[in-house]
Amino acid sequence: MDIKVPTMAEMMAQGEQADILFWVGCAGSFDQRAQKITKAFVKILNKIQIKFAVLGPEESCTGDPARRAGNEFLFQMMAANNIAVLNGYEVKKIVTTCPHCFNMLKNEYQELGGNYEVVHHTTFLQQMIDEGRLKIQGGGTFKGKKITFHDSCYLGRNAGVYEAPRALIEALDAELVEMKRSRANGFCCGAGGAQVFKEAEHGKKEVYTERTEEALGTGASVVAMACPFCMTMLSTGMTEKDKNEEVKTLDIAELIAMAEDL
């Protein structure tokens, strides 16, 4: 399937306005594993024929790692630049596959003049199903397979988004199995708060190892996620456990794209 990704600049040059801006994020742009998530989501957007665009080279980091690491000055600069670009294009609605970007754009840009409707891609995909624009053909690729879902901190406890990703898994005719710590009692992957960019403090076990063991304990053949940072951590955990062939780590968008053979 051909991937078509227009930029906001291209659409403006043609006198058009996108219905949604897809905020790709740093991971989705530069991390090879997360790029697959980006492509899967774009394929879905192309399939449902929604009018979307990306910022392309005009998009920069939201400043989340800088603020979490304590560099408020750098965050302010990054945020101000992004808000100027977004407001320049009169962006109203943003969809992103990254809960960290989701939190920044929705909650932390407001204090600097960035007010947008921001939706995480799992919520957006569920809305598309509810509206009849996206029809998932259950009974195929994942029918009857055990899938467990890892709640990312920013999507779960911070934003309260628990049902949408699970509803999407169940729409695949898969068997959803929960880890001991899930939903409001979910357990961090170990990447948040800019931790992914630094060496771990001294301890007995890596956070991602603990979570990987919980995921393996469910007996699931797929660990579903909705955050590129969680993907990095749990994929690493599966590799270290020599389970990455036996147990797949996939984003919700990838699950749907695979089920629809996109």
C-alpha positions in Angstrom: 0.0 0.0 0.0 1.4 3.4 -1.0 1.9 5.8 1.9 0.8 9.4 1.3 1.9 12.0 3.8 1.2 15.6 2.9 2.7 18.4 4.9 0.9 21.4 6.3 3.0 23.7 4.0 2.0 21.7 0.9 -1.7 21.9 1.8 -1.5 25.6 2.5 0.2 26.1 -0.8 -2.8 24.4 -2.4 -5.2 26.5 -0.5 -6.4 23.6 1.6 -6.7 23.0 5.4 -6.2 19.6 7.1 -8.9 18.2 9.3 -6.2 16.9 11.7 -2.5 17.4 12.2 -0.6 14.1 12.8 2.1 15.0 15.3 4.8 12.4 14.6 7.1 13.0 17.5 10.9 12.5 17.8 10.6 8.7 18.3 8.2 8.3 15.4 10.5 10.3 13.2 14.0 9.1 14.0 13.7 5.8 15.9 13.7 2.8 13.5 11.3 0.8 15.5 8.9 3.7 16.2 9.0 4.6 12.5 7.1 1.3 11.8 4.3 2.6 14.2 4.2 5.9 12.3 3.9 4.1 8.9 1.1 1.8 10.3 -0.9 4.7 11.5 -0.5 6.6 8.3 -1.7 3.6 6.3 -4.8 3.6 8.5 -5.3 7.3 7.9 -5.0 6.8 4.2 -7.5 3.9 4.3 -10.2 5.9 6.0 -9.4 8.8 3.7 -9.3 11.5 6.4 -7.7 14.8 5.4 -4.5 14.9 7.5 -1.1 16.5 7.3 2.2 16.5 9.2 4.6 19.4 9.9 7.5 17.6 8.4 10.8 19.5 8.9 8.9 22.2 10.8 8.1 19.8 13.7 10.6 19.7 16.5 10.7 18.1 19.9 7.9 19.1 22.3 10.4 19.7 25.0 9.2 16.9 27.2 12.6 15.3 28.0 14.1 18.8 28.6 11.4 19.8 31.1 11.5 16.4 32.9 15.2 16.5 33.1 15.0 20.0 34.7 16.0 22.3 31.8 13.0 24.6 31.9 14.7 27.2 29.7 15.2 24.8 26.9 11.6 23.5 27.2 10.3 27.1 27.0 12.3 27.8 23.8 11.1 24.5 22.1 7.5 25.0 23.1 7.4 28.6 22.0 8.7 27.6 18.6 6.3 24.8 18.1 3.3 26.9 19.3 4.3 29.6 16.8 4.3 27.1 14.0 1.0 25.4 15.0 -0.8 28.8 15.5 0.6 30.0 12.2 -1.2 27.1 10.4 -4.3 27.7 12.6 -4.2 24.1 13.8 -7.2 23.1 15.8 -7.0 19.3 16.2 -3.9 17.2 16.7 -3.5 13.4 16.8 -0.3 11.8 18.1 0.9 8.2 18.7 3.1 9.3 21.6 1.6 9.8 25.1 4.4 12.1 26.0 3.7 14.4 23.1 0.0 14.1 23.9 0.5 15.3 27.4 2.7 18.2 26.4 0.5 19.5 23.6 -2.7 19.0 25.5 -1.8 20.1 29.0 1.5 21.9 29.2 1.4 24.1 26.1 -1.7 26.0 27.3 0.3 28.1 29.7 2.3 29.4 26.8 -0.6 30.1 24.4 -1.0 26.7 22.7 -4.7 25.6 22.9 -5.6 22.6 20.8 -7.8 19.6 20.8 -5.3 16.8 21.2 -6.3 13.1 20.8 -4.1 10.0 21.3 -4.2 7.7 18.4 -6.0 4.9 20.3 -8.8 7.2 21.2 -8.9 8.5 17.6 -9.1 5.0 16.1 -11.9 4.0 18.5 -13.8 7.1 17.5 -13.3 6.2 13.8 -14.8 2.7 14.5 -17.8 4.3 16.4 -18.4 6.6 13.4 -18.2 3.7 11.0 -15.3 5.1 9.1 -13.0 2.3 10.2 -14.2 -1.3 10.1 -11.9 -3.9 11.6 -12.4 -7.4 10.2 -12.1 -9.6 13.2 -11.5 -13.3 13.0 -8.3 -12.9 11.1 -4.6 -12.5 12.1 -5.2 -12.2 15.8 -8.3 -14.3 16.3 -8.1 -16.2 19.6 -4.6 -15.1 20.3 -3.8 -13.9 23.8 -2.8 -10.3 23.9 -1.9 -8.3 27.0 -1.9 -4.5 27.0 0.8 -2.4 28.8 -0.7 0.9 30.1 1.8 3.8 29.5 2.0 6.2 32.5 1.0 9.3 30.5 -1.9 7.6 28.7 -3.2 5.7 31.7 -2.8 7.3 35.1 -2.2 10.8 33.7 -4.9 10.9 31.0 -7.3 8.2 32.2 -7.3 6.5 28.7 -7.8 2.8 29.5 -10.8 1.6 27.5 -10.0 2.7 23.9 -6.9 0.5 23.4 -8.5 -2.5 25.0 -11.7 -2.1 22.9 -9.5 -2.1 19.8 -7.8 -5.3 20.9 -11.1 -7.0 21.5 -12.3 -5.8 18.1 -9.6 -8.1 16.6 -11.4 -11.1 18.1 -8.3 -11.6 20.3 -8.3 -12.7 24.0 -7.3 -9.8 26.2 -5.4 -10.9 29.2 -4.4 -8.4 31.9 -1.1 -8.2 33.8 -1.2 -8.2 37.6 -0.5 -4.5 37.5 -2.8 -2.8 35.0 -5.0 0.2 34.4 -4.7 2.6 37.4 -2.3 0.2 39.1 -0.2 -0.1 36.0 3.6 -0.3 36.2 6.1 2.0 34.4 8.2 0.7 31.6 11.2 2.6 33.1 11.6 5.2 30.3 9.5 8.2 31.6 10.9 11.3 33.2 13.8 11.4 30.7 15.1 8.1 32.3 15.4 6.5 28.9 18.2 8.9 28.1 20.4 8.1 31.1 21.9 5.2 32.9 19.8 3.6 35.6 20.6 4.2 39.3 22.0 1.4 41.3 19.5 -1.3 42.1 18.7 -5.0 42.0 16.7 -5.1 38.7 15.9 -2.8 35.8 12.3 -1.5 35.8 11.7 -2.7 32.2 12.9 -6.2 33.2 10.3 -6.3 36.0 7.6 -5.3 33.6 8.8 -7.7 30.9 8.5 -10.6 33.4 5.0 -9.5 34.2 4.0 -9.5 30.6 5.5 -13.0 30.0 3.7 -14.2 33.1 0.3 -13.7 31.3 1.2 -16.3 28.6 0.3 -13.8 25.9 1.8 -14.1 22.5 1.6 -10.4 21.9 2.3 -7.5 24.2 0.4 -4.5 22.9 1.4 -0.9 23.6 0.5 2.6 22.6 3.8 4.5 23.4 7.1 4.4 21.5 9.1 4.7 24.7 7.3 1.7 26.2 8.0 -0.1 22.9 11.8 0.5 23.3 11.9 -0.7 26.9 9.8 -3.8 26.6 11.3 -4.8 23.2 14.7 -4.6 24.9 13.3 -6.7 27.8 12.0 -9.4 25.4 15.4 -9.5 23.6 17.3 -9.9 26.8 14.9 -12.7 27.8 15.4 -14.2 24.3 11.6 -14.1 23.8 11.4 -11.5 21.0 10.6 -14.2 18.4 8.1 -16.0 20.6 6.3 -12.9 22.0 5.7 -10.0 19.7 5.7 -6.4 20.9 3.4 -4.3 18.8 1.7 -1.0 18.9 -2.1 -0.8 18.6 -1.8 0.8 15.2 0.4 -2.0 14.0 -2.2 -4.6 15.2 -4.9 -2.9 13.2 -2.8 -2.4 10.1 -1.7 -6.1 10.2 -5.3 -7.3 10.7 -6.4 -5.2 7.8 -3.4 -6.3 5.7 -2.3 -2.7 5.1 
